[in-house]
Amino acid sequence: MKIDMNKLVNGQKLLDALFEPEDRPTTRTLFRWRDERIIPYIKINTRVYYDVDKVRESLAKKNLVRAV
């Protein structure tokens, strides 16, 4: 898997990119999503980075509500 380092952001920038300020989850929620493998992430040494597009895609799949 090839990683585009230019697309990686930290947790705060991820939340800024995905959510409006009034709807933004806490960083603790972000950590829980990461720990529960709900969203993809990349760890380089002690730092954690996210690809906004991949996280958006993952959240869309996990939160899809199918109409009957």
Secondary structure as a PSIPRED ss2 file (coil, helix, strand):
# PSIPRED VFORMAT (PSIPRED V4.0)

   1 M C   1.000  0.000  0.000
   2 K C   1.000  0.000  0.000
   3 I C   1.000  0.000  0.000
   4 D C   1.000  0.000  0.000
   5 M H   0.000  1.000  0.000
   6 N H   0.000  1.000  0.000
   7 K H   0.000  1.000  0.000
   8 L E   0.000  0.000  1.000
   9 V E   0.000  0.000  1.000
  10 N C   1.000  0.000  0.000
  11 G H   0.000  1.000  0.000
  12 Q H   0.000  1.000  0.000
  13 K H   0.000  1.000  0.000
  14 L H   0.000  1.000  0.000
  15 L H   0.000  1.000  0.000
  16 D H   0.000  1.000  0.000
  17 A H   0.000  1.000  0.000
  18 L H   0.000  1.000  0.000
  19 F C   1.000  0.000  0.000
  20 E C   1.000  0.000  0.000
  21 P H   0.000  1.000  0.000
  22 E H   0.000  1.000  0.000
  23 D H   0.000  1.000  0.000
  24 R C   1.000  0.000  0.000
  25 P C   1.000  0.000  0.000
  26 T C   1.000  0.000  0.000
  27 T H   0.000  1.000  0.000
  28 R H   0.000  1.000  0.000
  29 T H   0.000  1.000  0.000
  30 L H   0.000  1.000  0.000
  31 F H   0.000  1.000  0.000
  32 R H   0.000  1.000  0.000
  33 W H   0.000  1.000  0.000
  34 R H   0.000  1.000  0.000
  35 D H   0.000  1.000  0.000
  36 E C   1.000  0.000  0.000
  37 R C   1.000  0.000  0.000
  38 I C   1.000  0.000  0.000
  39 I C   1.000  0.000  0.000
  40 P C   1.000  0.000  0.000
  41 Y C   1.000  0.000  0.000
  42 I E   0.000  0.000  1.000
  43 K E   0.000  0.000  1.000
  44 I E   0.000  0.000  1.000
  45 N C   1.000  0.000  0.000
  46 T C   1.000  0.000  0.000
  47 R E   0.000  0.000  1.000
  48 V E   0.000  0.000  1.000
  49 Y E   0.000  0.000  1.000
  50 Y E   0.000  0.000  1.000
  51 D E   0.000  0.000  1.000
  52 V H   0.000  1.000  0.000
  53 D H   0.000  1.000  0.000
  54 K H   0.000  1.000  0.000
  55 V H   0.000  1.000  0.000
  56 R H   0.000  1.000  0.000
  57 E H   0.000  1.000  0.000
  58 S H   0.000  1.000  0.000
  59 L H   0.000  1.000  0.000
  60 A H   0.000  1.000  0.000
  61 K H   0.000  1.000  0.000
  62 K H   0.000  1.000  0.000
  63 N C   1.000  0.000  0.000
  64 L C   1.000  0.000  0.000
  65 V C   1.000  0.000  0.000
  66 R C   1.000  0.000  0.000
  67 A C   1.000  0.000  0.000
  68 V C   1.000  0.000  0.000
